[in-house]
Amino acid sequence: MSRMRVMKVLSPAVLAVLCAAVVSRPVPAAAQAAEASVLFGYTLSEGITAQSTRIINGNFYNDADPKSSFSWGFTVGFFVSPNAEVEFLYDRQITTLNAANPGPSLDLADMNVDNYHANFVYNWGEPGASMRPFAFGGLGATSYGFGTLNSNLPAIAGAAIDGETQFSSTWGGGVKFYPGKAVGFKLQARWTPTYIKSDPGGLWCDPYYPTCWVLADPDYSNQFELSAGVTLRFGEK
């Protein structure tokens, strides 16, 4: 096997700069409070079903999935009102690409899944409160980076998988606890669906005109993350 290509390449560095530009826009002097968090968690991952069956070491495989695993990341946010906040989020899941179905489970390569998102966050409660529930949604990209393929697989040893980046959104919520004025704790749940490809979904024909359209069935790779960490707030009076 030569090189395998999974998705279209974009530059994570460019995406990080664009997202940082969004959250660093000037805000009114009365709302210049900010906060930053470092988070550690566990991500439940779901991959995709290939359009065609792959044969590896004499077995047939249809599914390619990142394994559920440890993840970490950080957020930096700026308040544009007492409750509304714009935020940059970065997160990395350290995992392994796995092939399955109908063949036995097979690890293919080490893998990192990186999220870059610009989020809108709504915080309930008063500024400076000791507990603030929050919800957020954002747009950005998910980047897939691969290591060398499993050297114990003679059929593919020495090959590599190209890393690529795809558009994604992210949605979640949680609660922040502040025992003190500036240092606190953050609990968060987050769902990140990443568009990968579209499969043919059949035909739809207009009942009044002799015209038919091919329908697309979009395929997403999903990440569900539960995380906790330390959060700091700045500029609160």
SVG drawing of the C-alpha trace seen along z (x, -y; Angstrom):
<svg xmlns="http://www.w3.org/2000/svg" viewBox="-48 -52 56 65">
<polyline fill="none" stroke="black" stroke-width="0.4" points="0.0,0.0 1.3,-3.5 -0.1,-6.5 -3.7,-6.7 -5.6,-10.0 -8.5,-10.5 -9.5,-14.2 -8.6,-17.5 -5.6,-19.3 -5.8,-22.8 -3.3,-24.5 -4.1,-24.3 -1.9,-27.3 -4.0,-29.4 -7.2,-28.3 -5.8,-29.1 -4.9,-32.6 -8.3,-33.2 -10.1,-32.0 -7.8,-34.0 -8.6,-37.1 -12.3,-36.6 -12.0,-36.5 -9.5,-39.3 -11.7,-42.0 -12.1,-45.1 -14.9,-45.1 -16.4,-48.0 -14.4,-49.3 -17.2,-48.3 -17.0,-44.7 -13.3,-44.0 -13.5,-41.1 -11.8,-37.9 -11.2,-34.3 -8.9,-31.4 -9.3,-27.7 -7.1,-24.6 -9.1,-21.4 -8.4,-17.6 -11.0,-15.0 -12.0,-11.9 -13.4,-11.8 -15.8,-9.2 -15.1,-9.1 -17.1,-7.9 -15.5,-7.5 -17.0,-6.8 -18.1,-3.9 -16.1,-3.7 -17.8,-3.8 -15.9,-0.7 -14.6,2.3 -10.8,2.4 -8.9,5.6 -6.0,5.6 -4.1,8.8 -6.8,10.9 -9.7,9.4 -12.5,7.1 -13.0,3.7 -15.8,1.1 -15.3,-1.2 -12.5,-3.5 -12.8,-5.0 -10.6,-6.9 -10.5,-5.1 -12.1,-6.8 -9.3,-8.3 -7.7,-11.0 -7.9,-14.6 -6.8,-18.1 -7.2,-21.7 -7.7,-25.3 -10.1,-28.2 -9.5,-32.0 -12.6,-34.2 -13.6,-37.9 -16.9,-39.2 -18.8,-41.5 -21.6,-41.9 -22.0,-40.8 -23.3,-37.4 -22.2,-37.1 -18.6,-36.0 -16.6,-35.2 -14.1,-32.4 -11.3,-30.6 -11.2,-26.8 -8.3,-24.4 -8.5,-20.7 -6.4,-17.7 -7.4,-14.0 -4.5,-11.6 -5.8,-8.4 -5.4,-5.5 -7.0,-4.9 -8.8,-1.6 -10.4,0.5 -13.3,2.8 -16.4,4.5 -16.7,7.2 -13.0,8.1 -11.6,8.2 -10.6,4.9 -7.3,3.7 -5.1,0.7 -3.7,-1.1 -1.8,-4.1 -1.3,-6.6 -3.5,-9.6 -4.2,-13.1 -7.5,-14.9 -7.2,-18.7 -10.2,-21.0 -10.0,-24.8 -13.2,-26.7 -14.5,-30.3 -17.4,-30.1 -20.2,-32.2 -20.8,-31.5 -23.7,-32.5 -23.2,-32.6 -26.1,-32.7 -25.8,-34.6 -24.2,-37.8 -20.5,-38.6 -18.4,-37.7 -20.8,-35.0 -19.4,-31.9 -21.2,-29.6 -22.1,-30.3 -23.8,-27.7 -23.0,-28.3 -23.8,-27.0 -21.9,-27.6 -21.8,-26.9 -19.1,-27.6 -17.6,-27.0 -14.2,-26.1 -12.3,-23.0 -11.1,-19.6 -7.6,-18.4 -6.6,-14.7 -2.9,-14.0 -1.5,-10.5 1.7,-8.7 3.4,-5.8 1.1,-2.8 1.3,0.2 4.7,1.9 3.2,5.3 1.0,5.3 3.1,6.6 0.6,5.6 0.8,1.9 4.1,1.5 6.0,-1.6 3.1,-3.5 1.6,-6.7 -1.8,-8.4 -2.0,-12.1 -3.2,-14.4 -6.1,-16.6 -8.5,-19.2 -12.3,-19.5 -15.0,-22.0 -16.7,-21.3 -19.0,-22.9 -19.0,-22.4 -21.8,-22.6 -21.8,-22.2 -22.2,-23.5 -21.3,-23.1 -20.7,-25.1 -17.9,-27.2 -17.3,-27.3 -15.3,-30.1 -14.4,-29.5 -12.3,-32.6 -12.6,-35.8 -10.2,-34.8 -9.4,-31.1 -12.1,-28.4 -13.0,-25.1 -14.8,-24.3 -16.9,-21.2 -17.9,-20.9 -19.5,-18.5 -19.0,-19.0 -20.1,-17.5 -18.2,-18.1 -19.6,-16.8 -17.1,-17.0 -18.2,-16.7 -16.2,-14.0 -18.0,-13.1 -21.4,-12.5 -22.6,-9.2 -25.4,-8.7 -28.7,-8.6 -31.0,-7.6 -33.2,-9.6 -36.1,-12.0 -38.5,-12.5 -40.9,-15.4 -44.5,-14.1 -45.6,-16.8 -42.6,-17.3 -40.4,-14.6 -37.3,-15.6 -35.3,-13.6 -32.4,-14.6 -29.7,-12.5 -29.9,-12.8 -26.7,-13.0 -26.3,-11.3 -23.7,-13.3 -21.3,-11.3 -19.9,-12.9 -17.2,-11.9 -18.4,-12.7 -16.5,-13.5 -18.3,-13.6 -16.0,-15.0 -16.4,-15.2 -13.7,-17.5 -12.8,-19.4 -10.1,-21.8 -8.9,-25.1 -10.3,-28.5 -9.1,-32.0 -11.0,-35.2 -9.5,-38.7 -10.9,-42.2 -13.8,-41.5 -14.6,-44.4"/>
</svg>
